[in-house]
Amino acid sequence: MAQVELIMPKMGESIMEATILTWLKKPGDRIEQDESVLEVATDKVDTEIPSVHAGILKEILAKEGETVKVGSPIAIIEATVPESGVDEKVLEPVEAVPLEREERSNEIAVKEERKQAAVSGRFYSPLVRNIAKQENIPMSELDTLTGTGAEGRVTKKDLLEYISNRKSGTVGTGAIIPPAISVNGGDEIVEMDRMRKMIAERMVASKRIAPHVTSFVEADVTPLVLWRNKVKGEFHKREGEVLTYTPMFVEAVVLAIKDYPMINISVDGDKIIKRKAINIGMAVALPDGNLIVPVIHNADQYNLKGLIFKVNDLARRARENKLKPDELVGGTFTISNVGSFGNVMGTPIIVQPQVGIIALGAIQKKPAVIETPTGDAIGIRHKMFLSHSYDHRVIDGALGGMMVRRVADYLEKFDTTRVI
């Protein structure tokens, strides 16, 4: 019987690491080929990892809660039948050879990196961790720093600047000390789940990274409402899909981004990255109260019917926890339909590293002045508010306001003769 390493598999083009949630097997258990061995989390998706070998689970190398890079060994399996042509490395069943000092040091460093990542929820490069150690900066203090690197990571420059301010007694706003919380009789303490912790961390990081500004417009979407009411029944009967407003909202946002491409950007230090692809994230509320943002990649390449099917599919699988890791990354702009909760407007927080997000309020009947060839009249119209939160480092009020106004224009001028 040969020993093989079970490695952390690649679960998407942009997924470089995963956090181990639960081992479904323990050392000594027998495993069948393709049987699930553990459950991992990538971003907001929980995925079961199967074994490519049948055999006995001999040793677990990565504990629950650890964040492991793709391609790293996570367990050793004593395979019943050695497999060929797989990614796992077959280990000869010989006695272990003592590690050299340098190898042992590297192994300790890797384990320490995993341990720190699992505890703090943030990744720090070995250089940043070494500098922090030399300056006696604990992990709890390091976690309060605002990072300017990719995905809000703390860079060497960020840390050195913080250390300089720390020594001079002028620590910047990056270090935030939360107030002490008192607990009174009858209060209930509820532990945040993994997703809520992740959401909290990312929302705080986004507000630290980007100065948020929000512009509002009100749109008369009567033509859109009348068209949907006219076609939704026949469409559902023919296609078996519900026709919501979200696909039309996505279409209008895509058209506005084409008109104002400098909305479809990201910030990398003092550089601006203009995105070629238009990938629209759509916030979806989950049954447990958390929020998830699946992404419609290349949304500009879909017609309205294609968007209807894509939106419904992503929303359905999001609520069933069946999204793929790649479907949660790569967004370049996000929409949040707060109207589905009965809210008339909102001030959403930007999804980093994007620079803008639009909240769409509830559609309400309102009395309004209608211009006619014979003069003004009062009529009942369907109206809604749109709010655009944007990164004021790179999006000025004029551009941010014009963009959301253009979205409203496309909704107001919706073609009621369209056929889907």
N, C-alpha and C positions, 0 to 999 in steps of 0.2 A: 504493500500500500504506500503510495507516494503522498507527501505533504504538499499542499498548494496554498498560496496566499489568496484570500478573497480581497479584492481591491475595491475602493470606492469608484463605482462606474461613472462615466460621463453621461449626464442626463440632459444635456442641452448645450448648444454652442456657447452660450454665455455663462454657463454654470461652472464655476471653478472650485467650489467647495460645498459641503453639506454638513449639517449638524445631526448627530445620531440621537434619535428620540428614544427608541426602545429596541432592545434585543429580543427577538421573538424566540430565540433558541439560547440554550446555555451550554457551556462546555460539557462534553460527554453525550449530548443529544445527537441522534441520527438525523441526517438531512437528505432529502431526496433532491434529485436534479430539478431545477426550476422552482423549488420550494422557497417561500419567503423566509429570510433569516433575520432581517432587522427592518426597522422603519426609520427613515431619515427625513429631514426637512431641508428644502432648498427654497430660499426666500419665504414664500407663504404656502408652498405646496408640500404636503406630506406624501412620501412615496415609499412603498415596500421594495426592498432589494432582494431578489432571488439569488440562489446559489447556482453556479454553472456546473457544479460537481455534486455527485452523490457521495456521501461518506459520513464521517463523524466530526463534529465541531470540536477541535482540539484546544484552541486558545482564542480568546477575544483580545485584540490589540488596542482597540479604541473604545473607551467607556461611553456610557450614555451621557449626553450633554456636551461631548467634545465636538469641535468643528474640525473636519478632516478635508484635506485637499483631494481633488479628483486624482485618481491614480495611486493614492497611498494605500498600503495594506491595512485592513481593519480586522482581519481574523485569519486563523490558520485552520485549514480543513484537511483531515486525513482521508484522502479520496479513495473510494473503493476501486474505481477504475480510472487511471490517469487519463486526462483529456489532452488533446493536441489542438493546436491552432487557436488557442484562446489567449487573452491578455494576461491571465494570472501566471506567475512564475512558479514552475514546479521546483519544490525543494527536495533535495536528496535527504533521505531519512538517516542522517548521521548525527553524531553528537555535536552540540553547539560548540563553536570555537570562540574562545574569549575575545571580546572586542578590543582593538587597540585603543589607546587613550584618546586619540582624535575622533575615532568613530563613536566611542562611548560619549564623548562630549557633544557630538552632533546629535546623537540620539536623545540626550537629556534636553538639549535646546529645542528639538522638535516637540518633545512631550510637554515642555514648559509652554511653548507657543500654543499648543492645543489647549492646555489647561487654562491659560489666560484668556484665549478667545472664547472658550466655553463660559467662563465666569462673567466676563465683561460684556460679551455680545459684540465687541468691536475688534477689528484686526489691527495690530500694530506691527510694523516691520521690526526685524531684529535690531536695526540701527536705532530706531526710536525707543525701543525698550531698553537698550543699553544706556542711552543718554539719560533716560528717566531714572534708571537704577543708580547711575553715577551721581545724579543730582538729588537722590533720595525722594523722588516723586512717586508716591504710591499709585497703584492702579486706580483706586477710587478718585484720585485727583486727576489722573490722566484722562479718565472717562469724561471729565467735565470740559475738556478743551474742544474748541471748534476747529474742525479739520478743513483744509482747503484742497485736499487731494481728491482723487477719484472716489465717488460715493461717500464724500465727507471724511475720508481718512486723514489722520493727523500725520503731517509730513515733518521732516527734520526742521525745516524753516519755521513751521508752526510752533514746534516745541522749543526751539532756541529763542524765538521771540517771546514766548511765554516765560521762559527762564529768566530772560533779561528783565522783563517787567516785574517778575517775582522778586528778583534781587533788589530792584530799585524801589520796591514797595508800590508799584503802579500796575498791579495785575489787571489786565483788561477784562472785558465783559465775557471772555470765553469761559472763565471759571465762575460757575454759578453755584452758590451754596443754597440748597433748598431749605425752607423754614422747618423748624421742628414741628411735628404734628402730634397733638395730644389725642389720646383715645379715652373716651368717656364710657361710662357704664351703659350697656345696651348697644354700643357700636359693634358692627360686624366687620372683621378684617377679611377681605377677599384677595387671595393671591392672583396676580395677573397671569393669564395663560401666555404661552410663548408668542402667539401672534400679537396679542395686545402689547406686550413688552416691545416687540419689534416696531409696531405702529407708533408707539409713544416715542421711541428713540428717533425714528425717522422724522416724525413731525417736529420734534424739538430741534433736530439737526437742520431741517429745512428753514425754520425761522431764524436760526443762527446764521446760516449761510447766505440767505437771500432776503434783502429788505422788501417786504411785500407791500404792494399798492393794489387797490381794487377799484375798477371802474364799473359803473352800472348803466344799463340801458333797458328800456321797456319796449317790447315788440308786440305788434298787432298780428297775431298768427291765425286770424279767422280763416283765411283760405286754406291753411294747412289742416286745421281742425275739421273743416267741412269736407275736405278731400278724404281724410282718414275715415271719417264717419261713413262716407259713401262707399269706400272700397274694402274696409277691414273685414266685413262679414264674408264677402265673396272670396277674398284672398285666403282667409282661414279655411274656408270650405275646400278651396282648390289646392292649397299648399300645405295645410295642416299646421301653419305657423301663425302666432299672434302678431299683429301689426301694432307695435308700440311707437312712441314718438322718437325714441332714442336713435334709430337709424337715420331719420331725417335730420336730427341734431348733428350727428356725426358727419353727414354729407355737407351740411352748411359750414361746419367748422373746417372741414377739408378744403372747401372752396375758398374760405376766407384766408386760410394759411397760404394757399397758392397766390392770393392777391398780396399778402404780406409775409413773404418767406422769412423775414428776420424775426418772426415769432417762433419759427421752427429751429431753434438753436440751443446750444448748451455753452456753459462757461467753463473754461479750463485755465485757472489762474488769470493771467491777463490776456488770454486768447479767447476768441469766439469761434465755436464750431458750428458751421451751417450744415444742418442735416438735409441730405438728399431725400431720404425716405420720409414719408409722412405716416407715422405710427401713432394711432390714437388710443390712449388708455381710457377705459370706461369704468368708473367706480361702481362696484356691485356690493350691496349689503348682504351679509351672510346671516343664516338663521341664528347663529350664536351672538349676533350683535356686532361682530367685527366687520371690517371692510377689506375688500380685495380689489385690485385693479388689473384685470386682464387687458391685453393689448391687441388691437386690430392692426397687424403689420401691413404696410403698404395699403392703407385705407383708401388712398386716391385711385387705386386700380379696381375698386369694386363699383358696380352700378348699385342703384337703390335696392333692387331685389337681393343682390349679393350681400349687401350690408344688413338687410333684415335677417337673413339666415345666419350670418356671422355673429351678429349681436346676440340673437336668441341662443345660439349654440354656446358662446362663451359664458353668458349669464347662467344658463342652465348648468353647465359643467362646473362653474365656479361655486354654485350653491351645493353641488354634489361632491365637492372636493376632488374633481377629476381633471383639473387643468394640468397641462404639461408645464415644466419649468420655463421653457422658452416662451410660453404664452404670457408670462408675467414680467418680461424684461424687454428693453429696447424701445419703450415709449418715448415719443418726442413732444407730445402735448396730451393733456388729459381733460375729460369732461366729467362732471358729476351732476346727475339729475336729482337735485334735492327736492324737486317738485313731486317726486314719487312718494315722499314722506309728508306731503302737504305743506312744505315750506315755500314761501314766496320768493325768497332769495337767500344767498349765503356768501360767505367770504372764505372760500376754500384755501387750503395750504398747498403750495406747489410741491409736486412730486419731483424730487431731485433725480438726475441733474437737468430736468426740464426747466423752462423759464416761465411757463404759463399754464393756467388751468381755468376752465369756465364752469360756473355753476348755473344750472338751468332751473328756474323756479316753476312753481305750479301754474298751470294755465287756468285763468279765472275769467268769468264773464263780467264785463264792466261797461257802464255807460260811457260813451265816447262821442266826441264831435266828429262827424263824417262830412267830408267835403264832397259836394255834388255839383253838377253843372248849374243847378237852379239855386244854389246856396248851401250853407251849412245846416246840418241836421244832427239830432241826437239819436244814437242807435246802440244796440247791444253788440259788443265786440269781444272776442277772445284774446286776452292779453297775458303776457308773462314777462318777468324780469330775467335778465341775463347779467351775471356778474363775472368779471374777468380779473383774477388775481395774477400779477406778473412781477417778475424780478426787476426791481427798479435800478439795479446795477447796469443793466443792458437794455431794458425796455422803458422808454420814457412814456409819460402820460399820453402824449399825442398818439403814438403807435399803439399802446395798449387800449386806448379808448376807441381808436378807429377800427381796430381788429374786431372787437366785440360788437361794434355798431354794424360792421359788414356782415357778421354772422346773423344779426337781427334782420338785416336787409334781405338776405337770402331766404330766411324763413318767411318774411312778410310777402315776398314775391314768388312764393311757391306756386308752381304750375299745377292748377287744378284739373288739367286735361291729361295728366300723366297716366300711363298705363303700366302696371307691373304684373 
